[in-house]
Amino acid sequence: MPTVLYGAAYYQEYMPSDRLDKDIELMKQSGLTVVRLGESTWTSWEPKEGQFEFAWMDRILDALHKAGIKVIMGTPTYSIPPWLHAKHPEIMAVHLDGSTSTYGIRQNMDISHPAYRFYCERVIRQIMAHYKDHPSIIGYQVDNETSYYQSAGPVVQKGFVDYLKKKFGSTQELNKVWGLVYWGQLVQGWDELPARDGILNPGYKVEFERFQRTRVTDFLDWQARIVNEYKRPGQFVTQDFSGGVHTDIDQWAIARSLDIASTNPYYSVQDELDFQTATLTDDVARSVKDANFLVTETNAQTIGWDSKGQFPPYDGQLRMNVYGHLADGANMVEYWHWHSLHYGQETYWKGVLSHDLQPNRIFKEFSQVGHELQKIGPKLVNLKKTQDVAILFSADSYHGIRYMPFSDKHDYMSLLQQLHKTLYRLNVGVDIITPETKDLQRYKVIVVPPLYVASDTVLNRLAEYAKNGGHLLLTFKSGFTDEYDTVRPVMAPGPLREAAGFHYQEFSSLKQTLALKGDPFKAGEQNQVSTWIEMIELDTAKALAYYDHPFFSRYPAITRNEFGRGSVTFEGTVLSDELQMRVVDTVLKQAGLDGPDRQLPAAIHVKHGTGNSGHAMHYYFNYSGSPQSFAYPYSGAVDLLTGKPVAKAQSVTLPAWDVIIAEER
């Protein structure tokens, strides 16, 4: 892209009066360059079955094009019209408990139902045929924040049997990998396979979740292929993932059908703003295609489906959040939405303009950013990010642990979030990788939340990574079951034993927190572990910490094994946040990742990349309500936002909720 795109979703059809010209005038004043249209309005395109209307959108597109504003057009398939529900109630999602989705909410259908697909395809083709040559449209968004919507009805169950036939070939193989001999549940033919509803078998449940993810991938790939029949050269196809790391969809598989990935990060502001959860969302969006991405929705003013949590951003926060996304590799930032709604469930999910539709405090700050990006957007776009650290995410392990939980307080996602937050606090950027990622050696450190469900191939690949010079941080429960969620009949941790340098035969839950003997990581009051212990017996590994307990003190809590040219550090228990940070810090130092970013004040975060000019870029953010000072450690630069020089070793003071962008000369 030649410059950063900046804008909002826009729904002229939602307005209480016709104010298209007024809105476009305000957009031009603000520096807005792009809007997203159409993804929420199937009934406006097709008010009655087979009756298609385009004049209302023609007028909007023509006016935007005349104003020089670009458009991303959405397919309107995530919210079905009343007439479609009335004619085909069978397309509604049937849940595992037998209940059926009712009309009134969006995203309430079975995305694989043939009747639903028929009407989806028809409306998509009508829209694409009508608008394929419109010069304002730069790209298309297929559907919106898609999932499988907890659908598990007859169509889904039949699809699951077909999926199993293709994957396993025979019921004999299925009996073997799932251990269906247990409780006498051997299946002799595919017609005997029980429905998912009452199943307790972990292997069945994990495989069903895999199948559900493939349904979403197939649905979005199907839409993308239809759009690709019509789109012009230079236009793109995208999908907007909702925020975070998802366990109900495969974002990496879906991304293969997209030209560019998009994401919708929402996050706390005011005194709770630290941008960590937004960064995790951005890290996923960048990682799924190893490329720049788009932010299609984010906070403008307040958010919420009610008015209980209305927290507008402080002055400066909207602006610094834009640059936070750009520092993560975003090429576009759009808000949801331009105006605030006067009716409907999202009345209090406010846009750039409030309910009075007049310029306001947020509009002023929005405009400041718009005009800044007009000047420096070409320097900021297409930021290249090269990370030395990755977090390995496993949706299968999430589900495997969910079906056999080890705690009511901690789970897979809480541990992944803790590890990401730890690295964020240490000013270490990360990619998010999956068990399918092949090129592991590009990273100096790989951090692995509990890899409970994994094949021998994946575990051996991690061992080879360490052997070839990588530094691996493994956590408890890793390697316990195979890819079918079946416990390995070998000494734990299975194929990881040689690399980890230990084995264990027992584990224990903990009712109370324990301390580590002697506070070896200097964590002070947070020298605490909890919840779970793997009773480790050392082979070649060295113990970094032991439990302070009359019985468990014989077992190491944290170990490190020098393996080949690399190392494997293992956490056999749940660590407090401070303790986790200190352990991760030792792994980073082991890998030679101990630069000046680690010396910054706690409120200052920095992100790096290579700009469009080929020069190094350093984004510094002050996530606090008071000024913060630090010594700038890199080569001489210019702050792109002020034009002022920044010398190496110069003391820099950032005002509250502010940012500088230092481009090296």
C-alpha positions in Angstrom: 0.0 0.0 0.0 1.3 3.5 -0.8 0.1 4.9 2.6 -1.7 4.1 5.8 -5.5 3.9 5.4 -7.6 5.6 8.1 -11.3 5.4 8.5 -14.4 3.9 9.9 -17.4 1.6 9.2 -20.2 3.8 7.8 -23.9 3.0 7.7 -25.8 5.8 6.0 -28.8 3.4 6.0 -28.9 3.5 9.8 -29.1 7.3 10.0 -32.2 8.9 11.4 -32.2 11.3 8.5 -30.4 11.7 5.2 -27.1 13.3 6.0 -24.7 11.7 3.4 -23.4 15.0 2.2 -22.8 16.3 5.7 -21.0 13.1 6.7 -18.7 13.2 3.7 -17.9 16.8 4.4 -16.9 15.9 7.9 -14.9 12.9 6.7 -12.9 15.1 4.3 -12.3 17.6 7.1 -11.0 14.9 9.4 -8.5 13.3 6.9 -10.5 10.0 6.8 -9.5 8.0 3.7 -11.5 4.7 3.8 -14.8 3.4 4.9 -16.3 -0.1 5.2 -19.8 -0.6 3.9 -22.6 -3.2 3.5 -21.7 -6.1 5.7 -24.7 -5.7 8.0 -27.6 -5.0 5.6 -28.8 -8.1 3.7 -32.4 -6.8 3.9 -31.4 -3.5 2.3 -29.9 -5.4 -0.6 -32.7 -7.9 -0.8 -35.8 -6.7 1.1 -37.9 -9.5 -0.4 -36.8 -12.8 -1.7 -35.3 -12.3 -5.2 -35.9 -8.6 -5.2 -32.6 -6.8 -5.3 -32.1 -3.1 -4.8 -28.9 -1.2 -5.4 -29.9 2.5 -5.8 -29.4 3.3 -2.1 -25.8 2.0 -2.2 -25.0 3.4 -5.7 -25.6 6.9 -4.3 -23.3 6.3 -1.3 -20.5 4.8 -3.4 -20.7 7.5 -6.0 -20.5 10.3 -3.4 -17.6 8.6 -1.6 -15.7 8.2 -4.9 -16.3 11.8 -5.8 -14.8 12.8 -2.4 -11.7 10.5 -2.9 -12.7 8.1 -0.1 -11.9 4.5 -0.7 -14.3 1.6 0.1 -14.1 -1.9 1.5 -17.3 -3.7 0.6 -18.6 -6.5 2.9 -20.7 -9.5 2.0 -23.9 -9.3 4.2 -24.2 -13.0 5.1 -23.7 -12.9 8.9 -27.2 -11.6 9.6 -30.1 -13.2 7.7 -33.3 -11.4 6.6 -36.6 -12.2 8.4 -38.1 -13.6 5.1 -35.3 -16.1 4.9 -35.9 -17.2 8.5 -39.6 -17.5 7.9 -39.2 -19.6 4.7 -36.3 -21.8 5.9 -36.3 -22.1 9.7 -34.3 -25.3 9.3 -31.2 -23.2 8.6 -31.0 -22.0 12.2 -28.2 -23.4 14.4 -29.2 -26.4 16.5 -27.0 -26.6 19.6 -25.6 -29.6 21.5 -28.4 -29.3 24.1 -31.0 -29.6 21.4 -32.1 -26.0 21.5 -32.4 -24.0 18.3 -31.3 -20.4 17.7 -34.1 -17.9 17.6 -34.4 -15.0 15.3 -33.3 -11.5 16.5 -29.6 -12.0 17.1 -27.1 -12.2 14.2 -24.8 -15.1 13.6 -27.5 -17.7 14.4 -27.4 -20.0 11.5 -25.8 -23.3 10.4 -23.1 -22.0 7.9 -23.0 -25.3 6.1 -26.7 -25.8 5.5 -27.4 -26.0 1.8 -30.4 -23.7 1.9 -28.4 -21.0 3.7 -25.6 -21.4 1.2 -27.9 -21.1 -1.7 -29.2 -17.6 -0.6 -25.7 -16.5 0.4 -24.3 -17.3 -3.0 -27.2 -15.5 -4.7 -26.9 -12.3 -2.8 -23.0 -12.3 -3.1 -23.1 -12.8 -6.8 -25.7 -10.0 -7.2 -23.6 -7.6 -5.3 -20.4 -8.5 -7.0 -21.9 -8.4 -10.5 -23.4 -4.9 -9.8 -20.3 -3.4 -8.2 -17.3 -5.2 -9.7 -16.4 -2.1 -11.8 -17.0 0.6 -9.3 -13.8 2.6 -8.9 -14.2 3.4 -5.2 -13.9 -0.3 -4.1 -10.4 -1.4 -3.1 -11.3 -4.7 -1.5 -14.0 -7.0 -0.2 -14.6 -8.4 3.3 -16.2 -11.9 3.3 -18.7 -12.3 6.1 -18.0 -10.8 9.5 -16.2 -12.3 12.6 -17.2 -15.7 11.5 -17.5 -18.8 13.7 -19.6 -22.0 13.6 -22.1 -20.4 16.1 -22.3 -23.5 18.2 -24.2 -25.3 15.5 -24.3 -29.1 15.9 -27.5 -30.1 14.2 -28.2 -32.9 11.7 -26.3 -31.3 8.8 -23.3 -30.9 11.0 -23.5 -34.4 12.4 -23.7 -35.9 8.9 -20.7 -33.7 7.8 -18.7 -35.0 10.8 -19.3 -38.6 9.7 -18.1 -37.8 6.2 -15.1 -36.0 7.7 -14.2 -39.1 9.8 -14.5 -41.4 6.9 -12.1 -39.4 4.9 -9.6 -38.9 7.8 -9.6 -42.4 9.4 -10.9 -44.7 6.6 -12.5 -47.2 8.8 -14.4 -47.5 12.1 -11.7 -50.0 13.3 -9.1 -47.2 13.1 -11.5 -44.9 14.9 -12.0 -47.5 17.7 -8.3 -47.7 18.1 -7.3 -44.1 18.3 -10.2 -43.1 20.5 -10.1 -46.2 22.7 -13.8 -47.0 22.2 -13.3 -50.4 23.8 -13.7 -48.4 27.0 -17.2 -48.8 28.4 -17.9 -51.2 25.5 -18.5 -48.4 22.9 -16.8 -50.1 19.9 -18.4 -48.9 16.6 -18.9 -51.6 14.0 -20.2 -49.3 11.2 -20.4 -45.6 10.4 -24.2 -45.7 10.9 -23.6 -46.6 14.6 -21.5 -43.5 15.3 -23.3 -41.7 18.2 -24.1 -38.0 17.9 -21.8 -35.5 19.7 -24.5 -34.5 22.2 -23.8 -36.7 25.2 -20.2 -37.8 24.3 -17.6 -37.9 27.1 -14.7 -39.4 25.2 -12.0 -36.8 25.0 -10.7 -37.9 21.6 -14.1 -37.7 20.0 -14.6 -34.2 21.5 -11.3 -32.8 20.3 -11.8 -34.2 16.8 -15.3 -32.7 16.7 -13.8 -29.3 17.5 -11.3 -29.8 14.7 -14.1 -30.5 12.3 -16.0 -27.4 13.5 -13.0 -25.3 12.7 -12.7 -26.8 9.2 -16.4 -25.9 8.5 -15.6 -22.2 9.1 -12.5 -22.5 6.9 -14.5 -24.1 4.2 -17.3 -21.4 4.4 -14.9 -18.5 4.1 -12.9 -20.1 1.4 -16.1 -20.7 -0.5 -17.1 -17.0 -0.2 -13.6 -15.9 -1.2 -13.6 -18.0 -4.3 -17.0 -16.5 -5.4 -15.6 -12.9 -4.8 -12.4 -13.8 -6.7 -14.5 -14.6 -9.8 -15.5 -10.9 -10.0 -12.8 -8.8 -8.3 -10.4 -6.7 -10.4 -6.6 -6.8 -10.3 -5.4 -4.8 -7.4 -8.4 -5.4 -5.2 -8.1 -7.7 -2.2 -10.2 -10.2 -0.3 -10.1 -10.1 3.5 -12.0 -11.4 6.6 -12.2 -9.6 9.9 -11.3 -11.9 12.8 -12.6 -10.8 16.2 -9.9 -10.0 18.7 -7.5 -12.5 20.3 -6.4 -16.0 19.6 -9.3 -18.2 18.6 -10.1 -21.8 19.5 -13.3 -22.1 17.5 -11.7 -21.2 14.1 -8.4 -21.8 12.4 -7.1 -18.3 11.6 -4.0 -19.6 9.9 -6.0 -22.0 7.6 -8.6 -19.3 6.8 -5.8 -16.8 6.0 -4.7 -19.0 3.1 -7.9 -18.0 1.3 -7.3 -14.3 1.9 -5.1 -11.6 0.2 -4.7 -9.8 3.5 -5.9 -10.6 7.1 -8.0 -8.2 9.1 -8.8 -8.0 12.8 -11.1 -6.2 15.2 -9.3 -5.4 18.5 -11.3 -4.0 21.4 -9.7 -3.2 24.7 -9.9 -1.3 28.0 -8.9 2.4 28.1 -8.6 5.1 30.7 -6.4 4.0 33.5 -6.5 0.3 32.4 -5.0 1.0 29.0 -1.7 -0.8 28.5 -2.4 -2.1 24.9 -1.3 -5.7 25.8 -4.5 -7.4 24.7 -4.6 -5.3 21.5 -1.0 -6.3 20.8 -1.8 -10.0 21.2 -4.7 -9.5 18.7 -2.3 -7.7 16.3 0.4 -10.3 16.7 -2.1 -13.0 15.6 -3.3 -11.0 12.6 0.3 -10.3 11.5 1.4 -13.9 12.1 -1.4 -15.7 10.2 0.1 -14.6 6.9 3.4 -13.4 8.1 2.5 -10.0 6.6 1.0 -6.6 7.3 -2.7 -6.6 8.2 -5.8 -4.3 8.5 -7.6 -3.2 11.6 -11.2 -3.2 10.5 -12.8 -2.3 13.8 -11.6 -0.8 17.1 -12.7 1.5 19.9 -13.6 5.0 19.0 -15.6 6.1 22.1 -17.3 3.8 24.5 -18.2 0.2 23.9 -20.8 -2.3 25.3 -24.1 -3.9 24.6 -25.5 -2.0 27.6 -24.6 1.2 29.4 -22.9 -0.4 32.4 -19.3 0.1 31.3 -19.1 3.3 29.4 -15.5 4.4 29.6 -14.5 6.9 26.9 -10.7 7.2 26.2 -8.7 10.0 27.9 -7.2 12.7 25.8 -4.3 11.2 23.7 -5.4 7.6 24.0 -7.2 7.3 20.7 -4.2 8.8 18.9 -1.5 6.6 20.6 -3.7 3.5 20.0 -3.6 4.2 16.3 0.2 4.2 16.3 0.2 1.2 18.5 -1.5 -0.8 15.8 0.8 0.6 13.1 3.8 -0.4 15.2 2.5 -3.9 15.2 2.3 -4.0 11.4 -1.2 -2.6 10.6 -1.6 -0.9 7.2 -5.1 0.4 8.1 -7.0 1.5 11.2 -10.8 1.8 11.0 -13.2 2.4 13.9 -16.5 0.8 14.5 -18.0 3.1 13.6 -18.4 6.6 12.1 -21.6 7.5 13.9 -23.4 6.2 17.1 -26.6 4.2 16.7 -29.9 5.6 17.9 -31.6 2.1 18.2 -30.7 -1.6 18.4 -28.5 -3.7 20.7 -25.4 -1.6 20.0 -26.8 1.8 20.9 -24.0 2.3 23.5 -21.2 1.0 21.2 -20.4 4.5 20.2 -18.6 5.7 17.0 -16.4 8.7 16.2 -19.5 10.9 16.3 -21.8 10.7 19.3 -25.6 10.4 19.1 -25.9 14.1 18.3 -23.9 13.5 15.2 -21.8 16.7 15.7 -18.0 17.1 15.9 -16.8 16.4 19.4 -13.7 15.8 21.5 -13.1 12.4 19.9 -13.7 13.8 16.4 -11.0 16.4 17.1 -8.4 13.8 18.1 -9.5 11.5 15.2 -8.9 14.5 12.8 -5.5 15.2 14.4 -4.4 11.6 13.5 -6.0 11.8 10.1 -3.9 14.9 9.2 -0.7 13.4 10.7 -1.2 10.3 8.6 -1.7 12.5 5.5 1.9 13.7 6.1 3.7 10.6 7.4 1.5 7.7 6.4 3.8 6.8 3.4 6.7 6.4 5.9 4.7 4.3 8.3 2.9 1.9 5.9 4.2 -1.7 5.2 6.3 -1.8 8.4 8.5 -4.9 8.4 8.6 -6.8 11.6 11.3 -9.4 12.4 10.7 -11.1 15.8 13.3 -13.2 17.7 10.6 -14.8 19.9 7.5 -16.8 19.2 4.6 -18.2 21.3 3.3 -21.6 20.1 -0.5 -21.7 20.1 -2.3 -25.0 20.0 -6.1 -25.0 19.7 -6.1 -28.8 20.2 -4.4 -28.4 23.5 -6.9 -25.8 24.6 -9.7 -28.2 24.0 -7.9 -31.2 25.4 -7.3 -29.3 28.7 -10.9 -27.9 28.6 -12.3 -31.4 28.5 -9.9 -32.6 31.3 -9.3 -29.4 33.3 -6.6 -29.2 35.9 -8.0 -26.1 37.7 -11.0 -23.9 38.1 -8.8 -20.9 38.2 -6.2 -21.6 35.5 -6.6 -23.0 32.0 -4.7 -23.0 28.7 -5.7 -19.5 27.6 -4.9 -17.9 31.0 -1.4 -19.4 30.8 -1.0 -18.3 27.1 -2.1 -14.8 28.1 0.3 -14.7 31.1 3.2 -15.6 28.8 2.3 -13.0 26.2 1.8 -10.4 28.9 5.2 -11.3 30.4 7.0 -10.8 27.1 5.1 -7.6 26.5 6.1 -6.2 30.0 9.7 -7.1 29.0 9.3 -5.1 25.7 9.9 -8.2 23.6 7.9 -8.5 20.4 6.5 -11.9 19.4 5.0 -13.9 16.6 2.3 -16.4 17.2 3.0 -19.8 15.6 1.2 -23.1 15.6 2.2 -26.8 15.7 2.1 -26.7 11.9 4.8 -24.0 11.6 7.9 -25.6 10.0 10.5 -22.8 10.0 11.2 -22.7 13.8 14.9 -21.8 13.5 14.1 -18.2 12.5 13.4 -17.7 16.2 15.9 -17.5 19.1 13.3 -18.4 21.7 10.0 -20.3 21.4 7.6 -20.2 24.4 5.1 -23.1 24.6 2.0 -22.9 26.8 0.9 -26.4 27.9 1.2 -28.5 24.7 -1.1 -31.2 26.0 -2.3 -32.5 22.6 0.5 -33.0 20.0 1.8 -35.6 17.6 5.3 -37.2 17.9 6.2 -35.2 14.8 5.5 -31.9 16.4 7.3 -32.8 19.6 10.3 -34.1 17.7 10.4 -30.9 15.7 10.5 -28.8 18.9 13.3 -31.0 20.2 15.3 -30.6 17.0 14.7 -26.8 17.3 16.5 -26.8 20.6 19.2 -29.2 19.4 20.0 -26.9 16.5 20.5 -23.9 18.7 17.1 -22.7 19.7 16.0 -21.9 23.3 12.7 -23.6 24.3 10.5 -22.7 27.2 8.1 -25.6 27.9 5.3 -25.7 30.4 3.7 -28.5 32.4 1.4 -31.0 30.7 3.3 -30.7 27.5 3.7 -34.0 25.6 1.1 -35.9 27.7 -1.3 -37.0 25.0 -0.9 -37.7 21.3 -2.7 -35.9 18.4 -5.9 -37.9 19.2 -5.9 -36.8 22.9 -4.8 -40.3 23.9 -2.3 -40.6 26.8 1.0 -41.9 25.6 1.9 -45.3 27.1 5.5 -44.2 27.7 7.4 -42.4 30.4 6.3 -38.7 30.5 7.0 -36.3 28.9 7.2 -38.8 26.0 9.2 -37.7 22.9 10.3 -34.6 24.8 12.2 -36.6 27.5 15.6 -36.4 26.0 15.4 -32.7 25.1 13.9 -31.8 28.5 16.4 -34.0 30.4 14.0 -35.5 32.9 11.1 -37.8 33.3 8.1 -38.1 35.7 5.5 -40.7 36.7 3.4 -38.8 39.1 1.7 -35.4 39.4 -0.3 -33.7 42.0 -2.8 -31.0 42.4 -2.1 -28.3 45.0 -4.7 -26.9 47.4 -2.5 -24.1 48.6 0.2 -22.0 47.1 3.9 -22.9 47.7 7.1 -20.9 47.7 10.2 -21.8 45.9 13.0 -22.7 48.3 15.3 -19.8 48.8 13.5 -17.4 46.4 16.0 -18.3 43.6 14.5 -15.7 41.1 14.3 -12.9 43.7 10.5 -12.6 43.2 9.9 -11.4 46.8 6.2 -11.7 47.8 5.4 -13.3 44.5 7.8 -16.1 45.0 4.8 -18.4 44.7 3.6 -21.4 42.6 0.2 -23.1 42.7 -2.4 -25.5 41.3 -0.3 -28.3 39.8 3.0 -30.1 40.3 4.7 -32.6 37.9 6.9 -34.7 40.2 10.1 -34.4 38.1 13.0 -36.9 38.2 16.2 -35.4 36.7 18.1 -37.2 33.9 20.5 -34.7 32.4 18.7 -31.4 33.3 19.7 -29.2 36.1 17.2 -27.9 38.7 16.8 -24.1 38.8 14.3 -24.2 41.7 12.8 -26.6 44.3 9.5 -26.4 46.2 9.7 -25.2 49.8 7.6 -28.1 51.2 8.3 -31.1 53.5 7.3 -33.7 50.8 7.5 -31.9 47.4 10.9 -30.4 48.1 12.6 -33.4 46.6 11.1 -32.5 43.1 12.4 -29.7 40.9 9.9 -27.0 40.1 11.8 -25.5 37.2 14.6 -27.2 35.2 17.0 -26.4 32.4 18.7 -28.8 30.1 21.5 -27.9 27.7 20.6 -29.8 24.6 22.7 -29.8 21.5 23.5 -26.1 20.7 20.4 -24.9 22.5 18.5 -25.3 25.8 15.1 -26.4 27.1 13.7 -24.7 30.2 10.7 -26.4 31.8 8.1 -25.1 34.3 6.5 -28.0 36.2 3.9 -25.8 37.9 1.9 -22.6 37.7 4.0 -19.5 38.4 2.9 -16.2 39.7 3.1 -13.3 37.3 6.2 -11.8 38.8 7.9 -15.2 39.0 7.0 -15.9 35.4 8.6 -12.7 34.3 11.8 -13.5 36.0 12.0 -17.0 34.6 11.3 -15.8 31.1 14.0 -13.2 31.6 16.6 -15.9 32.2 15.6 -17.6 29.0 15.9 -14.4 27.0 19.3 -13.8 28.5 20.3 -17.3 27.7 19.5 -16.5 24.0 21.4 -13.2 24.1 18.2 -11.1 24.1 19.1 -8.6 26.8 19.1 -5.2 25.1 18.3 -1.6 26.3 14.6 -2.1 25.9 14.6 -4.0 29.1 15.8 -0.9 31.1 12.8 1.2 30.3 10.3 2.5 32.9 7.4 0.1 33.5 4.9 2.5 31.8 7.0 2.9 28.6 6.7 0.3 25.9 8.7 0.2 22.7 8.0 -1.5 19.4 10.4 -1.8 16.4 10.4 -2.4 12.7 11.8 -1.3 9.4 9.9 1.5 7.7 9.0 1.9 4.1 12.1 4.0 3.6 14.3 1.1 4.7 15.2 2.8 8.0 14.8 1.4 11.5 11.7 2.7 13.3 11.2 2.8 17.1 7.8 3.6 18.5 7.8 4.6 22.1 4.5 4.8 24.1 3.8 6.2 27.5 0.9 4.2 29.0 0.4 6.3 32.1 -1.1 9.6 33.2 2.2 11.2 34.1 5.3 12.2 32.2 7.9 9.4 31.8 11.6 9.9 30.9 14.1 7.4 29.4 17.4 7.5 27.6 17.0 6.8 23.8 19.6 4.1 23.0 19.6 3.8 19.3 21.2 5.6 16.4 20.3 9.3 15.7 16.8 9.7 14.5 13.9 12.1 13.8 10.6 12.0 15.6 8.2 11.8 12.7 5.3 13.3 14.7 7.2 16.5 15.6 10.1 16.7 13.2 12.5 17.1 16.1 15.9 15.2 16.1 16.5 12.5 18.7 20.2 11.8 19.5 21.6 8.6 20.8 21.7 8.6 24.6 19.5 11.7 24.7 17.0 11.9 27.6 13.5 11.8 26.2 10.4 12.8 28.3 7.1 11.6 27.0 4.0 13.4 28.3 1.1 11.4 29.6 -0.6 9.1 27.0 1.8 10.2 24.3 4.0 8.6 21.6 7.1 9.4 19.6 8.1 7.6 16.4 11.9 7.7 16.0 13.0 7.0 12.4 16.7 6.5 12.2 18.6 8.7 9.8 
